[in-house]
Amino acid sequence: MPPPRKRLSLAGRRAQLLSVGARLFAELPYEDVLMEDVARQAEISRALLYRHFPSKQALFAAVYQEAADRLLAQTRLDPADSLLEQLVQGMDVHLDYFVANRNAVIAANRALAGDPVIQTIVTGELDALRARLLAALPLADENARAALSAVLRSWLVFVQVLVVDWLVEETCTRTELRDVCVGAALGAMRPLLGEAAIP
């Protein structure tokens, strides 16, 4: 006779389901992840799973939000570091996650690109990164801040598209990809910040 299943608190069960979902969404394309597989691996009924997450889309959104929060927490923009060091560190943290979770990242940016909940998560992360970068830059006035904000918004979208394309087909090395993204940021900001801020 199998041992009785351990009862978990609501928070504990949600954390367990997010962990199982994160692993499956990382391992498999979005369309191949089935809610019955999530329930089976969590050793619960589908009915219980659906009480926590009413759809696969809702589970994916919760998994992706948790990942975005974790990435932001790990992205350290230390004013003591140079702008180059901050950009390299931020890109490395994100690329490590993107490579390890290729299928989830592709799903969020391709299969679920039209989903408003997923896009709100993606946009929220990009806006938070832009705000952090702006706060770390030596800005003389509000006009410079507005101009750099627009540049950074465009750069983050450029990085998003380039990295997702690279995850689908690796046309260069990871280091080359990172250096292209960092170089694009420095090149775009140099006319506004000057050579002193960006050597």
Secondary structure, 3 states (H helix, E strand, C coil): CCCCCCCCCHHHHHHHHHHHHHHHHHHCCHHHCCHHHHHHHHCCCHHHHHHHCCCHHHHHHHHHHHHHHHHHHHCCCCCCCCHHHHHHHHHHHHHHHHHHCHHHHHHHHHHCCCCHHHHHHHHHHHHHHHHHHHHHCCCCCHHHHHHHHHHHHHHHHHHHHHHHHHHHCCCCCHHHHHHHHHHHHHHHHHHHHCCCCCC
